[in-house]
Amino acid sequence: MIVWLLLCLGIAVGGITILVVAINVSFGMGWKTGRMEHVALLAGAAVGLTMLEVLRRWWLVPVVEWPWAMQAAAAACCLVAVVGLPLATWRRWSRTTPEGIERADTVLDLAGESGPSRFIGEGHHNWLLRIPGNESLGLVVHHWTARVPRLPAELDGLSILHMTDLHFHRAYDRRYFEAVFDAAVDEPADLVLVTGDLIDDPACIEWITPLFERLQGPFGRFAILGNHDHMHLTGPIAEAVEAAGFTVLDGTAERVSVMGKAVAIGGTCAPWGPPIPADALAGSPADFRLLMSHTPDLVYKAEKQGWDLVLSGHNHGGQVVLPGFGPVLMPSRYSRRFEQGFYGVGRSLLYVSRGIGGKHPIRIGCPPEIAHFTLKAADPNPRPAESSTTRPASRSLV
């Protein structure tokens, strides 16, 4: 009886794991449809019915009498449960941060004595924000010091403010995002970069300009769109961002002069929008190359193209992180490979942010974040950087 119970458990765990990976990969493929959630629900129902059929057969029919196709499926599920899932979890536990990375966190109580209820709006899914233990209305500011191997010595100390995945919609009260931007304003930086998924509710497009224009970056403010923005009218969203003084990059790159060094800044939300051309860095040499990619899935392509630093979001850190196991759902072709934080990929350094908002605002073990980077050169004796408030900025097309 114990053997049969273990077999049934293995089939159930393996089947659910295969379903989750299939959903993660599907959501990372770039299919331009707003029906992916419905497809995921149907797939979940199909797997559930299959598990019930397996249970029925397990109870009534010996495994040796099952059809060969069902036997093969059961064996595959058990293999995933016994080998695949433990191996993937072990790899997550054993992942190390690249050398030269240090972090200090500031956990902010945005609500104060008034409590988080004032941050809850009247929109769809607002009930999720009332679930005990939901961290969606908090905020953590990560202060990173990152040694980037190919950063010129003259750029030692260059600072970047990175925000992503705001997901403006009316489940949140606008006051929550005002508090988030208050915190962002308190983190001055040379460059301000926003990496997509700004809107989930077209009525909230009007929030963009007054919030974004508060952020100042002496060397430039750049933004890209994300897959959720492409579910709406991207034109008005981009116009609202540009009205705040930001440059919207959409499969394009620009060149910024910083202390006499050329910094290439590219942006893409591929596969939902245009990709960065393979020759984006050709014809106008850059001393440092920084790519804003909404999804981290493009990091392998970015590394081949020669981008030194890649900033991404999209995965939200999984939003719900189970103790010891980690996140489950993550919309990536690589499933949980690029969860959050820094990754070294060849010659490129990738950072994946948990983001701030979410269409489904539920976060457990995965609070919203703003990231502030201070980049350090590999040169052990870099020249001191000037104050960002005194550095002249110029911009030209790459």
C-alpha positions in Angstrom: 0.0 0.0 0.0 2.8 2.4 0.8 4.4 1.8 -2.6 1.1 2.6 -4.3 0.7 5.8 -2.2 4.2 6.9 -3.1 3.5 6.2 -6.8 0.3 8.3 -6.7 2.1 11.1 -4.9 5.0 11.0 -7.4 2.6 11.2 -10.3 0.7 14.1 -8.7 3.8 16.1 -7.8 5.5 15.5 -11.1 2.3 16.3 -13.0 1.8 19.6 -11.2 5.5 20.5 -11.7 5.3 19.8 -15.4 2.1 22.0 -15.6 3.8 24.9 -13.7 6.9 24.8 -15.9 4.7 24.7 -19.0 2.8 27.8 -17.8 6.0 29.6 -16.9 7.5 28.9 -20.3 4.3 29.8 -22.2 4.0 33.2 -20.4 7.6 33.9 -21.5 7.1 33.2 -25.1 5.8 36.6 -26.1 2.4 35.6 -27.4 0.4 38.8 -27.7 -2.8 37.7 -26.2 -4.7 38.7 -23.0 -6.1 35.2 -22.7 -3.0 33.5 -21.3 -4.5 33.4 -17.8 -7.6 31.6 -19.2 -5.4 29.1 -21.0 -3.5 28.5 -17.7 -6.7 27.8 -15.9 -7.9 25.4 -18.5 -4.6 23.6 -18.5 -4.8 23.4 -14.7 -8.3 21.9 -14.9 -7.1 19.4 -17.5 -4.2 18.3 -15.2 -6.6 18.1 -12.3 -9.0 15.8 -14.2 -6.0 13.7 -15.3 -4.9 13.3 -11.7 -8.4 12.2 -10.8 -8.4 9.6 -13.6 -5.0 8.4 -12.4 -6.3 8.1 -8.9 -9.3 6.2 -10.2 -7.2 3.8 -12.1 -4.7 3.5 -9.2 -7.6 2.4 -7.0 -9.3 0.0 -9.5 -6.7 -1.1 -12.0 -3.2 -2.4 -11.4 -0.5 -0.3 -13.0 0.6 -3.2 -15.2 -2.8 -3.1 -16.9 -2.7 0.6 -17.6 -2.4 1.7 -21.3 1.2 2.1 -22.3 0.8 5.8 -22.9 -0.5 6.3 -19.4 2.3 4.2 -18.0 4.9 6.4 -19.8 3.2 9.5 -18.5 3.2 8.2 -15.0 6.9 7.3 -15.3 7.8 10.7 -16.6 5.9 12.4 -13.8 7.6 10.3 -11.2 11.0 11.0 -12.7 10.3 14.8 -12.5 9.1 14.5 -8.9 12.1 12.4 -7.7 14.9 13.9 -9.8 14.0 17.0 -11.7 12.3 19.0 -8.9 14.9 18.2 -6.2 17.7 19.1 -8.6 16.2 22.4 -9.6 15.6 23.3 -5.9 19.2 22.3 -5.0 20.5 24.5 -7.9 18.5 27.4 -6.4 20.0 26.8 -3.0 23.6 26.7 -4.3 23.4 29.8 -6.5 26.0 32.4 -5.5 26.1 36.1 -6.2 28.9 37.2 -8.6 32.0 38.6 -6.9 32.2 42.3 -6.1 28.5 42.7 -5.2 27.5 44.1 -1.9 24.0 45.1 -0.6 22.5 47.1 2.1 18.7 47.2 2.5 16.3 49.9 3.8 12.9 48.5 4.7 10.3 51.3 4.6 7.0 51.5 6.4 5.2 53.5 3.8 1.8 53.5 5.6 3.1 54.7 9.0 0.6 54.9 11.9 -2.4 55.3 9.5 -2.0 51.7 8.4 -1.9 50.2 4.9 -5.7 50.3 4.3 -5.5 53.8 2.9 -3.3 52.4 0.1 -6.1 50.0 -1.0 -8.2 51.2 -4.0 -11.5 50.2 -5.3 -10.4 48.3 -8.5 -10.4 44.7 -9.5 -8.4 42.3 -7.3 -8.2 44.9 -4.4 -9.4 42.1 -2.0 -6.0 40.5 -2.4 -4.4 43.4 -0.7 -6.4 42.6 2.5 -5.0 39.1 2.8 -3.0 38.8 6.1 0.7 38.5 5.4 0.5 40.1 2.0 3.6 42.4 1.6 2.4 44.2 -1.6 2.0 47.5 0.2 5.5 47.6 1.7 8.8 48.6 0.0 12.4 47.6 0.3 15.2 49.9 -1.1 18.2 47.8 -2.1 21.5 49.8 -2.1 23.9 47.8 -4.3 27.6 48.4 -4.8 28.5 46.4 -7.9 32.0 45.9 -9.3 31.5 45.8 -13.1 34.6 44.3 -14.9 34.4 46.5 -18.0 33.4 49.7 -16.4 35.9 52.5 -17.2 37.8 53.9 -14.2 36.4 57.3 -15.0 32.9 56.1 -14.4 33.7 54.6 -11.0 30.9 55.7 -8.7 28.3 56.1 -11.4 24.9 55.7 -9.7 21.6 54.3 -11.2 18.1 54.3 -9.8 16.2 51.3 -11.2 12.4 50.9 -11.0 10.2 48.4 -12.8 6.9 46.7 -13.0 4.8 49.4 -11.5 1.5 48.0 -12.8 -0.6 51.0 -12.2 -4.2 50.0 -11.6 -7.0 50.9 -9.2 -6.7 48.0 -6.8 -4.0 50.2 -5.4 -4.9 53.7 -4.2 -2.8 56.3 -6.0 -1.4 57.3 -2.6 0.6 54.1 -2.5 2.5 54.9 -5.6 3.0 58.5 -4.4 4.7 57.0 -1.3 6.9 54.8 -3.5 8.0 57.8 -5.6 8.6 59.7 -2.4 11.1 57.0 -1.5 12.6 57.0 -5.0 13.1 60.8 -4.9 15.1 60.2 -1.7 17.6 58.1 -3.7 19.2 60.6 -6.1 21.2 59.0 -8.9 23.1 59.9 -12.1 20.7 57.8 -14.3 17.1 56.9 -13.8 15.9 53.7 -15.6 12.4 52.2 -15.6 12.1 48.8 -17.3 8.5 48.4 -18.2 5.0 47.2 -17.3 3.7 50.6 -16.2 0.0 50.1 -16.8 -2.7 47.5 -16.1 -5.6 50.0 -16.2 -5.8 52.6 -18.9 -7.6 54.9 -16.5 -4.3 55.2 -14.6 -2.2 56.4 -17.5 -2.8 59.9 -16.1 -0.8 58.9 -13.1 2.4 58.5 -15.1 3.5 62.0 -15.9 3.1 63.7 -12.5 4.8 60.8 -10.7 7.6 60.2 -13.2 8.5 63.9 -13.6 9.5 63.9 -9.9 12.5 61.7 -10.7 15.7 63.5 -11.7 18.8 62.0 -13.4 21.5 64.4 -14.4 22.7 62.1 -17.2 19.3 61.1 -18.4 16.1 59.4 -17.6 15.1 56.4 -19.8 12.2 54.0 -19.9 10.9 51.0 -21.8 7.5 49.4 -22.0 6.6 45.9 -21.0 4.2 43.1 -22.1 1.4 44.4 -20.0 1.7 47.8 -21.6 1.3 46.1 -25.0 -2.1 44.8 -23.9 -3.2 48.4 -24.0 -2.5 51.4 -26.3 1.2 51.8 -26.1 1.1 55.2 -27.8 -0.6 57.1 -24.9 1.6 55.3 -22.3 4.8 56.3 -24.1 3.6 59.8 -24.6 2.8 60.2 -20.8 6.3 58.9 -20.0 7.9 61.3 -22.5 5.8 64.2 -21.1 7.6 63.6 -17.8 11.0 64.2 -19.5 11.9 60.5 -20.0 13.3 59.1 -23.2 11.4 55.9 -24.3 13.6 53.3 -25.9 11.8 50.7 -28.0 14.3 48.4 -29.7 16.7 51.4 -30.0 19.8 52.6 -28.2 21.2 56.0 -27.4 24.7 57.3 -26.5 25.2 59.4 -23.4 28.5 61.2 -22.6 29.5 60.9 -19.0 32.8 62.4 -17.9 34.1 62.1 -21.4 33.2 58.5 -21.7 30.5 57.2 -24.1 27.8 55.1 -22.4 25.4 53.2 -24.7 21.9 52.8 -23.3 19.6 50.4 -25.1 16.0 49.4 -24.4 13.7 46.6 -25.5 10.6 44.7 -24.4 11.1 41.9 -26.9 9.6 39.5 -27.6 6.5 41.7 -27.2 8.1 44.7 -28.9 11.0 45.2 -31.3 14.3 43.7 -30.3 17.6 45.4 -30.1 19.2 45.1 -33.6 22.4 42.9 -33.7 24.3 45.9 -35.0 23.0 48.4 -32.3 26.5 48.9 -30.9 28.3 49.0 -34.3 29.4 52.2 -35.9 29.6 54.3 -32.7 31.9 52.8 -30.1 30.9 53.0 -26.5 33.1 52.7 -23.4 30.3 51.1 -21.4 27.1 49.4 -22.6 23.9 49.2 -20.5 20.8 47.4 -21.7 17.3 47.8 -20.3 15.4 44.5 -21.1 12.0 44.0 -19.7 12.5 40.3 -19.4 15.8 38.7 -18.3 15.3 36.0 -20.9 17.3 38.1 -23.4 20.5 38.1 -21.4 22.2 35.4 -23.5 21.6 37.4 -26.7 22.6 40.6 -24.9 25.9 38.9 -23.8 26.7 38.0 -27.4 26.0 41.5 -28.5 28.4 42.9 -26.0 26.2 44.6 -23.4 28.1 45.0 -20.1 25.1 45.4 -17.7 21.5 44.3 -18.2 18.7 45.5 -16.0 15.4 43.6 -16.1 12.2 43.0 -14.2 9.1 41.1 -15.4 9.5 38.0 -13.2 8.5 39.8 -10.0 10.6 37.4 -8.0 7.7 35.0 -8.3 5.6 37.1 -6.0 4.9 34.2 -3.7 8.1 32.6 -2.3 7.8 29.4 -0.4 10.3 28.9 2.5 13.1 26.7 1.4 11.6 25.9 -2.0 11.4 29.3 -3.6 8.9 30.8 -6.1 6.6 28.6 -8.2 5.1 30.8 -10.9 7.5 32.9 -13.0 6.7 34.0 -16.6 10.0 33.0 -18.2 11.2 30.7 -20.9 13.8 29.6 -18.3 11.1 29.2 -15.6 12.9 29.9 -12.2 16.4 30.4 -13.5 16.4 34.2 -13.3 14.4 34.8 -10.1 15.8 38.0 -8.6 19.2 39.7 -7.9 22.5 39.6 -9.8 23.6 36.9 -12.2 26.9 36.6 -14.1 26.3 35.5 -17.7 29.5 35.3 -19.7 30.9 38.8 -19.9 27.6 40.4 -18.9 26.2 41.2 -15.5 22.4 40.8 -15.2 20.2 42.3 -12.5 16.6 41.1 -12.1 14.3 43.3 -9.9 11.2 42.0 -8.0 9.4 45.1 -9.2 6.8 47.2 -7.4 3.3 46.4 -8.4 1.4 43.5 -9.9 -1.8 42.8 -11.8 -2.6 40.3 -9.1 -1.3 42.2 -6.0 -0.3 39.3 -3.8 3.3 39.1 -2.5 4.5 36.7 0.2 8.2 36.5 1.0 8.8 38.8 -1.9 8.1 42.5 -1.1 8.3 45.3 -3.7 11.6 46.8 -4.3 13.5 49.9 -5.7 17.1 49.3 -6.6 19.9 51.9 -6.3 23.2 50.9 -7.8 26.7 52.4 -7.3 28.9 50.9 -10.0 32.6 50.3 -9.2 35.3 49.9 -11.8 37.6 46.8 -11.8 40.6 49.2 -11.6 41.7 49.1 -8.0 42.8 52.7 -8.2 40.0 54.5 -10.0 40.0 58.2 -10.4 37.5 59.9 -8.0 34.2 60.7 -9.6 32.7 64.2 -9.5 29.4 64.9 -7.8 26.6 64.0 -10.1 25.1 67.5 -9.7 28.1 69.1 -11.4 28.6 66.7 -14.3 27.5 68.0 -17.7 25.3 65.6 -19.7 25.0 65.3 -23.4 23.1 62.7 -25.5 23.4 61.6 -29.1 22.1 58.6 -31.1 24.1 55.5 -31.1 
